[in-house]
């Protein structure tokens, strides 16, 4: 509670979540378009060039813009005989370093996620629940076919397009999508229940 810092820390995650939601739901079309276009352009560039080349080109482009702007402002100040100072003075004076509190906060969050993942993987691989382990095996089997059809970069491109497309599609057709998803879930549950009833020892077998 000192100086209100914990309270600000508690309100920060919802603010970030709200920003992500606004971005993916295209609340600000210009911002979402810039982020989506930049991300898609970067991923498409990586399909044609190596990450070293893409990083170098992006760095050179940014340097070209900042150097040209710096020279332009310098010439303009010389002609107008003004003393405005460095054009990027405002940004040079900003603190861009990460505070210890921020590092500890996100490292603790990442550690908690990592531990949860390890515990879940241990549960699946050591077959604490036979049904869940079989589901996981089926998922891995399906992913072998996905991996044969698409590489990791293609999946990232499809994921980016999906992230910026599915939310607005779902928002527009929410009722119809929920209806069909509910039907699909019911059929899957019925199939699992039927298999569990017919296969001996398959019904929620857990380690003692």
C-alpha positions in Angstrom: 0.0 0.0 0.0 3.0 2.3 0.2 2.6 5.3 -2.0 -0.3 3.4 -3.7 2.1 1.2 -5.7 0.4 -2.1 -5.1 -3.0 -0.7 -6.0 -1.5 0.6 -9.3 0.1 -2.8 -9.9 -3.3 -4.5 -9.3 -5.1 -2.4 -11.9 -2.4 -2.7 -14.6 -3.2 -6.3 -15.9 -6.9 -5.4 -16.5 -5.8 -2.3 -18.4 -3.5 -4.5 -20.6 -6.3 -7.0 -21.1 -8.7 -4.2 -22.2 -6.1 -2.9 -24.6 -5.6 -6.3 -26.2 -9.4 -6.8 -26.4 -9.8 -3.4 -28.1 -7.0 -4.3 -30.5 -8.4 -7.7 -31.5 -12.0 -6.4 -31.8 -10.9 -3.5 -34.0 -12.3 -0.8 -31.6 -9.7 1.5 -33.1 -9.5 0.5 -36.7 -6.4 2.6 -37.4 -4.4 1.1 -34.5 -5.5 -2.5 -35.2 -4.8 -2.1 -38.9 -1.3 -0.9 -38.2 -0.5 -3.7 -35.7 -2.1 -6.4 -38.0 -0.4 -5.1 -41.1 3.0 -4.8 -39.4 2.8 -8.2 -37.9 1.6 -9.8 -41.1 4.3 -8.0 -43.2 7.0 -9.2 -40.8 5.9 -12.8 -40.9 5.5 -12.8 -44.7 9.0 -11.3 -44.9 10.4 -14.1 -42.8 9.0 -16.6 -45.4 11.2 -15.0 -48.0 14.3 -13.9 -46.1 16.1 -15.1 -43.0 15.4 -13.5 -39.6 18.9 -11.8 -39.7 18.1 -10.2 -43.1 14.6 -9.0 -42.0 16.0 -7.6 -38.7 18.7 -5.8 -40.6 16.3 -4.3 -43.1 13.9 -3.1 -40.4 16.8 -1.6 -38.4 18.2 0.2 -41.5 14.7 1.5 -42.4 14.2 2.9 -38.8 17.7 4.4 -38.8 17.1 6.0 -42.2 13.9 7.7 -41.0 15.4 8.9 -37.7 18.7 10.1 -39.3 16.9 12.0 -42.1 14.5 13.6 -39.6 17.4 14.6 -37.4 19.3 16.2 -40.3 16.1 17.9 -41.5 15.3 19.4 -38.1 18.9 20.5 -37.8 18.8 22.3 -41.2 15.4 23.8 -40.4 16.7 25.2 -37.0 19.8 26.6 -38.7 17.7 28.4 -41.3 15.2 29.7 -38.8 17.9 30.4 -36.3 15.9 28.7 -33.6 17.1 26.8 -30.6 14.6 24.0 -30.2 17.3 21.5 -29.3 17.4 17.8 -30.2 14.2 16.7 -32.0 14.1 13.5 -30.0 14.9 15.1 -26.7 11.5 14.2 -25.2 12.1 10.5 -25.9 15.8 10.5 -24.9 14.8 11.8 -21.5 12.2 9.1 -20.9 13.1 6.1 -18.7 12.8 3.0 -20.8 14.4 0.6 -18.3 12.4 -2.0 -16.5 12.0 -1.6 -12.8 12.8 -4.4 -10.4 9.1 -4.6 -9.4 8.0 -5.1 -13.0 10.7 -7.8 -13.6 9.7 -9.6 -10.4 6.0 -9.3 -11.2 6.2 -10.9 -14.6 8.9 -13.4 -13.7 6.7 -14.7 -10.9 3.8 -14.9 -13.3 5.9 -16.8 -15.9 7.2 -19.1 -13.1 3.7 -19.9 -12.0 2.6 -20.7 -15.5 5.7 -22.9 -16.0 5.1 -24.8 -12.8 1.4 -25.3 -13.8 2.5 -26.6 -17.2 5.0 -29.0 -15.7 2.5 -30.4 -13.3 -0.1 -30.9 -16.0 2.4 -32.6 -18.3 3.5 -34.9 -15.5 -0.2 -35.8 -14.9 -0.7 -36.6 -18.6 2.5 -38.6 -19.2 2.2 -40.6 -16.0 -1.4 -41.4 -16.8 -3.0 -40.1 -13.6 -6.3 -39.9 -15.6 -6.4 -42.4 -18.5 -9.0 -40.5 -20.5 -7.1 -37.2 -20.3 -3.9 -39.0 -21.4 -5.7 -40.6 -24.3 -7.1 -37.2 -25.3 -3.6 -35.7 -25.2 -2.3 -38.6 -27.3 -5.0 -38.0 -29.9 -4.2 -34.3 -30.0 -0.5 -35.0 -30.5 -1.4 -37.5 -33.3 -3.5 -34.8 -35.0 -0.6 -32.3 -34.7 1.7 -34.7 -36.6 -0.6 -34.2 -39.6 -0.8 -30.5 -39.0 3.0 -30.3 -38.9 3.2 -32.3 -42.1 1.0 -29.7 -43.9 2.2 -26.5 -42.3 5.5 -25.3 -40.9 5.8 -23.2 -37.8 5.9 -19.9 -39.7 2.8 -20.7 -41.6 1.0 -21.5 -38.4 2.0 -18.2 -36.9 0.6 -16.4 -40.0 -2.7 -18.3 -39.7 -2.7 -17.6 -36.0 -2.2 -13.9 -36.5 -5.0 -13.8 -39.1 -7.3 -15.8 -36.9 -6.6 -13.5 -33.9 -7.7 -10.5 -35.8 -10.6 -12.2 -37.6 -12.3 -14.6 -35.3 -13.2 -12.1 -32.5 -15.2 -9.8 -34.8 -16.8 -12.8 -36.6 -17.8 -14.3 -33.3 -19.1 -10.9 -32.1 -21.3 -10.6 -35.2 -22.5 -14.2 -35.3 -22.3 -15.1 -31.6 -25.7 -16.8 -31.3 -25.3 -19.0 -34.3 -21.7 -20.0 -33.3 -22.6 -20.8 -29.7 -25.5 -22.9 -31.0 -23.3 -25.1 -33.3 -20.5 -25.2 -30.8 -22.9 -26.5 -28.1 -24.2 -29.1 -30.5 -20.6 -30.2 -31.3 -19.7 -30.4 -27.6 -22.8 -32.5 -26.9 -21.9 -35.0 -29.6 -18.3 -35.2 -28.5 -19.4 -35.9 -24.9 -21.9 -38.5 -26.1 -19.2 -40.3 -28.1 -16.8 -40.2 -25.1 -19.5 -41.5 -22.8 -20.3 -44.3 -25.2 -16.7 -45.3 -25.6 -16.2 -45.2 -21.8 -19.2 -47.4 -21.3 -18.1 -50.0 -23.8 -14.4 -50.2 -23.1 -13.6 -51.9 -19.7 -11.4 -49.9 -17.3 -11.6 -46.7 -19.5 -14.0 -44.8 -17.3 -12.0 -42.2 -15.4 -9.2 -44.5 -14.3 -7.0 -42.5 -12.0 -3.8 -43.4 -10.1 -4.3 -44.3 -6.5 
